[in-house]
Amino acid sequence: MNSYGRTRRLVLALGAAILAIAPGYAQDAASGEKIFVQCKACHQIGENAKNAVGPVLNGLFGRKAGMIEGYSYSSANKNSGITWDEAAFREYIKDPKAKIPGTKMTFPGLKDPKQIDDIVAYLKEFDSTGKRKGAGTVPAGRKFAKVQ
């Protein structure tokens, strides 16, 4: 093999290694739905969701903490000053009690960054009414199959 071939292989191997350890992963809402099963013991999401042990999670991103009507939040959560965005949620879901000391949430947290990415993608699918956003739309960059 010539030096060009060795260099090319080295560059490809390094690129693959960097992608394997990079903190950003492609988000997979279908996988996030499976991960959400462990959240269902306390939280509901979707059009018929109701407060349970934890509050409804419809329209989570952009919402201020402690604001779902009819749910009895801890004062720690109500007074946290958090508006849920991806960064705040990612930090919270890793270790809820560290992010909001005094929270009622007993979940120990998700540690796997890929699982966090996927659950974020899943939660983002639901608007504040519980409807799935973009139902029936085609993601950017994709085209409909041609029907004959």
For each residue, the residues with C-beta under 8 A, 3 or more apart:
1: 5 6 9
2: 5 6
3: 6 7
4: 7 8
5: 1 2 8 9
6: 1 2 3 9 10
7: 3 4 10 11
8: 4 5 11 12
9: 1 5 6 12 13
10: 6 7 13 14
11: 7 8 14 15
12: 8 9 15 16
13: 9 10 16 17
14: 10 11 17 18
15: 11 12 18 19
16: 12 13 19 20
17: 13 14 20 21
18: 14 15 21 22
19: 15 16 22
20: 16 17
21: 17 18
22: 18 19 25
23: 113
24: 117
25: 22 113 114 117
26: 117
27: 32 117 118 120 121
28: 31 32 117 118 121
29: 32 33 118 121 122 124 125
30: 33 34
31: 28 34 35 115 118 122
32: 27 28 29 35 36 117 118 119 120 121 122 123
33: 29 30 36 37 122
34: 30 31 37
35: 31 32 38 39 110 115 118 119 122
36: 32 33 39 40 45 119 122 123
37: 33 34 40
38: 35 41 107
39: 35 36 42 43 54 57 107 119
40: 36 37 43 44
41: 38 53
42: 39 52 53 54 105 107
43: 39 40 52 53 54 55 56 57
44: 40 48 49 50 51 52 56 57
45: 36 49 56 57 58 123 126 130
46: 49 58 126 130
47: 129 130 131
48: 44 130
49: 44 45 46 56 57 58 130
50: 44 56
51: 44 54 55 56 68 70 71
52: 42 43 44
53: 41 42 43
54: 39 42 43 51 57 71 104 105
55: 43 51 68 71 73
56: 43 44 45 49 50 51 68 71 130
57: 39 43 44 45 49 54 60 123 126
58: 45 46 49 126 127 128 129 130
59: 62 63 126 127 128 129
60: 57 63 84 89 123 126
61: 84 85 86 89 123 124
62: 59 83 84 85
63: 59 60 67 68 83 84 128
64: 67 82 83 84
65: 73 77 78 80 81 82 83 84 100
66: 73 77 78 79 80
67: 63 64
68: 51 55 56 63 71 73
69:
70: 51
71: 51 54 55 56 68
72:
73: 55 65 66 68 77 78 104
74: 77 78 100 102 103 104
75: 78 79 102
76: 79 80 100 101 102 103
77: 65 66 73 74 80 100 102 103 104
78: 65 66 73 74 75
79: 66 75 76
80: 65 66 76 77 100
81: 65
82: 64 65 88 92 100
83: 62 63 64 65 88
84: 60 61 62 63 64 65 88 89
85: 61 62 88 89
86: 61 89 90 120
87: 90 91
88: 82 83 84 85 91 92 99
89: 60 61 84 85 86 92 93 120 123
90: 86 87 93 94 116 120
91: 87 88 94 95 99
92: 82 88 89 95 96 99 100
93: 89 90 96 109 110 116 119
94: 90 91 98 99 109 110 111 116
95: 91 92 98 99 108 109
96: 92 93 99 100 103 105 107 109
97: 100 101 103 105
98: 94 95 101
99: 88 91 92 94 95 96 103
100: 65 74 76 77 80 82 92 96 97 103 105
101: 76 97 98
102: 74 75 76 77
103: 74 76 77 96 97 99 100
104: 54 73 74 77
105: 42 54 96 97 100
106:
107: 38 39 42 96
108: 95
109: 93 94 95 96
110: 35 93 94 115 116 119
111: 94
112: 115 116
113: 23 25 116 117
114: 25 117 118
115: 31 35 110 112 118 119
116: 90 93 94 110 112 113 119 120
117: 24 25 26 27 28 32 113 114 120 121
118: 27 28 29 31 32 35 114 115 121 122
119: 32 35 36 39 93 110 115 116 122 123
120: 27 32 86 89 90 116 117 123 124
121: 27 28 29 32 117 118 124 125
122: 29 31 32 33 35 36 118 119 125
123: 32 36 45 57 60 61 89 119 120 126
124: 29 61 120 121 133
125: 29 121 122 132 133 134
126: 45 46 57 58 59 60 123 130 131 132 133
127: 58 59 130 131 132 133
128: 58 59 63
129: 47 58 59
130: 45 46 47 48 49 56 58 126 127
131: 47 126 127 135
132: 125 126 127 135
133: 124 125 126 127
134: 125 137
135: 131 132
136:
137: 134
138: 142 143 144
139: 142
140:
141:
142: 138 139
143: 138
144: 138 147
145:
146:
147: 144
148:
